[in-house]
Amino acid sequence: MGDQFSGFIDRFSHHFKSKTRDVAKPVKDYLTGLMRSEPKKRNIERMAEFVPGSNEQSIHHAVAESTWSFKSVKQEIAMGVDQRLGGQVNSGLIIDDTGIKKEGKSSVGVARQWLGRLGKIDNGQVAVCAGLSNHKRVSLVNFRLYLPEKWANDPARCEKAGIPEENQAFKTKAELALEMVADCRAIGMRFSFVGFDGGYGKEPAFLRSLDAMGEVFMADVHKDQRIFLEDPKPSIPPWRGRGRKPSVYRSEASSVDVQDWVAKQPESAWEKVKIRKSTRGNLVVEVLHHRAWLWDKKEEKAHCWHLLVRREIGKPNEIKYSLSNAPEDTSVLRLAQMQGQRFLVERAFEDAKSECGMADYQVRKWRAWHCHMTLVFLVMLFMLEARVMYRGLYPILSCYDLRQLLKCVTSAGNDIEHTLKMMIKRHKKILSARKSHAKSQQKREVLN
């Protein structure tokens, strides 16, 4: 495992070498430090302690000051993920953002803002990310730092944080997401749809921009999303020769909140759908499907899209509402599978933070932040490759397992055989519990 990790990093070493500078070794030391040091202790000083032969100053220079292209590395990472997860029927690009709590005011982009992982407004940074999923696995492929307006409107603060002039502009999270979708297509990534939560689904311009780009989307929306149940057929009233000539589109049709429409549907309208086999048996949900029209009162024509409503079995109050511009003949099963993939990116964030050091850093400037995030994504790619490679031998191999194994083989005095034995024992217990749960589920399905 240690040789495999070392060899993996060496594949990218050309990115860290130039005619005048070679930072491949300190970058390798940094990546090794991410694996060997514990959460909350992944600062450069502690990493240097965990990695024999490393130098704190060299590592800091490689991450914060060296001129290697994090954009080029990020692109190669994305194509590496695409090679394993892209080009499949269920390949989807999932957009989401994650908050990272930080103290102080100096770190680039830090502000009091909504941090989704904490579920509250707090002081921190926000990264808008894209992950590629194939219905079973997911790995992160792109990111943008969200720069709050108070930062974008303060050139002196931006300059002090090292933000390039071309990036000193406020962009909404949806605008950053559109950039990433375009970037992923430009480098040849293969995905059949773009998925995202209600924070992006509530933005009409975002949905229409994706539609105009020819992208199929699956967008979660809020319960107060307005829809038309028939084509509103907007038109400009005829001018009768008096007063100002009409220029605003109008419609006689009325819209309704999706939650109000759902509340009026009979129980018989709900359809049970087996989305996929999960670790705990078949994942079965109940869905409502309807064609709905969306009109922002400015467009010449309304958009007719799929409305898919999902609720969990036995949890009638846990309802998700989604819109999709997929082709009209797309099956309900296919729509439900697309909708279900969005949640996988949350697990990717959990692994990135818990096992790969995504939130554990003490860098403050623009470049250093981007370099750190890129190297975290690089570790995520290694973990994806390892899990795919060993899926036959260890079908539930996790990012936690891989970090423990890597920590063991790269640290003197650790017993790799004992660590592997404990991992196999833990896996057997988990698989046994899942098998038992699956049998119970089958019995319930037969009775129903």
N, C-alpha and C positions, 0 to 999 in steps of 0.2 A: 504493500500500500504506500509506504514511504517513497519507494522508487517510482511508483506510478504517479504520485503527486508531483515529485521533482521533475519527472519527464513531461508531465502536462505543462508545468510552468515554463519549461525550456522551449516548448512549442511557440511561446509568445515572446521569447527573449529578444527577437529581432526588433520588436517595438521599443525596447529600452536601450538600444545601442545607436550611437551616431559616430561620425568621424572623430569627434572630440570628447565624447562622454559615453561611458558605459555604466548604467545603473541597474543592470539585470540582476546582479547579486543582492543589493539592498532591497530591490523590489521583491525578490524571492524570499528574503529574510522577513519582509513585512507580511507577505502572504502566509509564511510559516507561522509567524507570530499570531496572526488572526486565528489559526487553528489551535495553537498550543496554549494561548493565554485564555483565562476565564472571562466571561462577560463582566463588564464594569471595570476590567483591568486591561483593556486592549489599547492603552495609549502607547505611544512609541517608546517611552522610557521603559515600561514594563516588558514590551515585546523584546527589546534588546536584552533584557535579563533572561527571557525564556529561550532565546535562539543563540546557541554558542557560536562564537566567531563573528557575530554581527556588531554593528557600530551604530549607536543612537544617532549621531550626527549624519552619517551616510544615509540611514533610513529616512530621516526627516527631509534631507535634501531630495531624495528620490521621489517622495510623495508630495512635498510642498513646493519645490522650486525647480526641479528638473523639467526639461522641455519636451519630454516624450508625449506623443499625441494620444490623449485618452479617448479622443473621438475614433481613431483608427482601431484601438484595442476594443472599444465598445462595439464597433461594427463587426469585428471578427468574432466576438462573443455572440452577437446576435445571430450570425450565420452558423455558428457552432450549434446553437440551440435549435435553429431552423432545420439543420441537418437531421436532428433527432425527433423533433416534434412538429415540424412544418410539413405542408403538402399533403395532409391527411384530411379526410372528410370532416373531422371534428376539430381541426386546427383553428384556434381563435386567438386573436390579439386582445388581451384583457387590459383595460385601462383602470388605474386606481391611484390614489395618492396616500402617502403615509406620513404621519407627523413624528418628529424626533424632538423630544423635550431637551432644551438647552438653557443654561443660565446666562445671564449677562446680556449685553447689547451689541457686542463686537462681531460675533460670528456672522458670516454672510447670510443674509435673508432671514435672520432671527427676528421674531416679533411675537406679540401676543396675538395668537390666531387659533383657529380650530385645528386641533390635533386629533384626527379620527381614531387613532389607536387608543388614545386616552379617553375619548368620548367627551371632551370638554375644551374650552378655550384656555390656552396656557402659553407660556413663553417657549418658543421652539422654532424649528425649521420644517418645511414641508417639501417632500419630493414627489413629483408626479411621475408615475412609472408605467411601463408597459411590460406585460409578461406574455409569453407564448405558451398556449395550453393545447393539449390534444385529448382532452376529456378525462385523462388519467393523471398526467403529470403537467407541471408548469415550471418555467424558469424565467427570470427577469431578463429583459433584452434591451431596455432603453429607459432613460430617465431625464428629467428636467428639474432644476431647482426653481421652486415658485418664489418669485421676488415680489413681496408686498408693495403696494403703492407708495408707502412712506419711504421705502428704500429707493424705488425707481425715481422718485421725485427729489432725491437728495444726492446730487452728483458727487459731492465731496465724500460722503459716506461710501458711495459705490467705489470711488477711486481708492479709498483707504483699504477696502476689502478686496481690491484687485479685480473688480468686475470689468471685463472688456467693454469698451464703449458701445459696441453693437448689442450688448446684452443689458444695457442700462435702460430698459424700457419695461413698463408694466404690461404683462400679458396674463389673461385669465387662465385658470387651470384648463379650461376647455380649449383655449388657443394653443397651449403647450401640448395638449393631447393630440390636436390635429397635426402639429409639427411632427410628433413622433410617428403617427400613422403614415404620414407622407415619407418620412425618413425610412421607415421599415419597408415600404413598397419600393423606394428608390434603390435599396441595396439588394432587392430580390427576395425578400422574405415571403413565405407562402402561408397565408391564412385565409380562411373562407369567410370570416366575419370579425367584427370588432364588438366587444362587450364592455359594459361599464355600469356603474350604479346610478342611483337617482340624483347624486350630486352633479353628474354630467348629463343625465337624461332629462333634467328639468330645463336645459338650455336649448331652446328651439333652434337657434342659429347653428349649434353644434350638430344636431341631428340633420339639419338640412345641408350643411356643408359636407358631411359624410355621404349623404345621399347623392349630392352633386359630384362627389369624387368617384362615384361608382362603388362605394363600399357598402356591404351588407352589415347592418348593425343589430344588436340586441341590447336595448336600452331599458334599464329599470327606471321607472318614473314614480313620482309621489302619488299618494292616494287622491290628491285634489287635482290631478291632471285632467284638463278639459278635453273631451272628445266629442265628435259628432257621430251619430249612429247612421246617418245618411249623408250623401254628398251635399254640402252646403251650397254648392254651385254659386260661388261668389260672382258678382257682376257690378259694374258701375252704373248707377241709375241714369236713364236717358236725360239729356239736357233739354229743357223745354224753352230755351231761348231767353230766359230771365235769370238774373242773378249770376253767381259764379258757376262756371261749368263744373259738374261733379268730377272728382278724381279719386275718390275713396271707394274701395270695394265694399259691398254690403251683401248680406244674406238674410233670408227669411228663416233659415233653420236655427234651431237652438242647440247649444252644447250642454253636456252634463259631466259632472265629476265621475271618474272611473269608479270610485268607492260607492257612489249612489247607484250606478248601473249594476254593479256586482251585487249589492244588497237586494236588488229586485229579482235576481235570477233564482229559479227553483233549484232544489238540491239535485234534481235529475239532470240539470245542465252540466254539472261537474263530471269530468271524465278522469278515471284513474289511468295513470301512465307510468310504466316502468322505464325510468330514464336510463339506468345502467346498473350493473352489478357493483356494489360498493364493498368496502371492507367488512361491512356488517350485514351482508345479504343484498337483496334487490332494493334499489332506491326507488320507492314508489311515491308519487305525489298526485294530488288532484288538481286539475286545471280547467279553466274556462277559456275558450277561444272565440274571437269575434273579429270581423274586419271593422276598422274604425277609421274615421277621417280626422286629420289634423289640419287646422287652418289658423294662421296667426293674424288674420284680418288685414293683411297687407299683400298677400300673394294672389296671383290671378287664378290659381287653381289650388284646391285642397289636396293633401297627400293621403292616399288610402293605404294604411299599414295594418299589420297584424297587432291585435291586442291579446296578450297572453297573461292570464291571472293564475297564480299558483298558491296553493296552500298545503301545508304538511298534514299527513294523515293523523287524525286525532288532535290536531291543533288548528281548529277552524278560524281562530283569530290571528294567526300568523300568515298574513297574505302578502304576496309580492306581485306588483304590477309591472308589466313590461310591454314595450313597443318594438316592433321590428319591421324593417322595409324589405325583408326577404321576399323572394318571388311569391306570387299569390298562391301557387300550388304547393308551397312548402308544407310538409305534414306537421301535425301537432306534436308528434314525437320529436321530430327534428328541432322544432322551436323550443320545446321543453329542454332538450339536451343542450342547446345553445345557452338558454337562460341559466342552466345549472352550472355552467363552467365558471361564471364570474367569481364564485366563492373560492375557487382554487388559488387565486392570487393572494388571498388573505393568508393562506398557509405559506406561500412563498415569502411574504413579508415576515411571518413568524420565524421561519428558518433563517432568513437573511439577518434578522436581528439577534436571534438567540444563538445561532451557530456560526455565523460568518462575520459578525462585528459591524453590521450596517449602522447601528446607532451608537457604537462605542468608538468614539474618536475625539481627538482634541485639536483638530485643525480649524482654522478660522476663516481663511481666505477662499476665494472663488476656485482657484485652480486646485488647491489642496483638497477641497471638498469633492470636486469632480473626480480627482485621481483616486481618492479613497473609495468612492462609490463604484467606480469602474473596477477596482481590484476586488471589491466585494462581489460584484457580478461575475468576475472571473472565477472566484471560488465556487459560486453557485453553479457555474457551468461544469466545473470539475465534479461536483457532487451529482449533477444530472447524469454525466457520462458514466460515473461509477455505478450509480443505481441502475442504469440501463444495462451496463455490462454484467452486473452480478444478479440481475433480476431472477435468473433461473435458480441460482444457488441460495440467494437470500431475497425472497420476493417482497419482504417488507422492510428492506434496508432503508434507514432514515438518515437525514442529514446529521442528526444527533449521533447515530451510530458511527458515521464516517468521521466525524470530528473526534470522537473518543478513540477510534482506531488510529487516526493520524497523530493524535496527541501521544499515543502510546509508542508508535514506531519511531517518532522523531524525538523522544525524550529518553535519556539514559535511565536505566534501572526499572523501567516499566515492563510488565509481563504481558506481551501481546497475546500469548496463548490463553492466559486467564481472561483477558478482556474479551477475546473472541468467544470463549466458552460461555461467559456470562451473557453476551449478546445473543447467542444461539438459544440459550435457556429462556431468555426474555421473549424472544420471537416465538418460541413454541407455546408459551403461555398465551400470548396475544392471539396467535392463530387458532388455538384451541377455543378460546373465548369467542372468537368470531364465528367459528364453525358451529358452536352451540347456539349462538344468536341466530345464525342463518337457518338452522333446523327449526327453531321456535317460530321464526317468521314464516317458514313454509307451512307449518301446521296451522298458523293463524289464517294464511291465505286460503288453505283448503277448507277451513271451517266457514270462511266468509263467502 
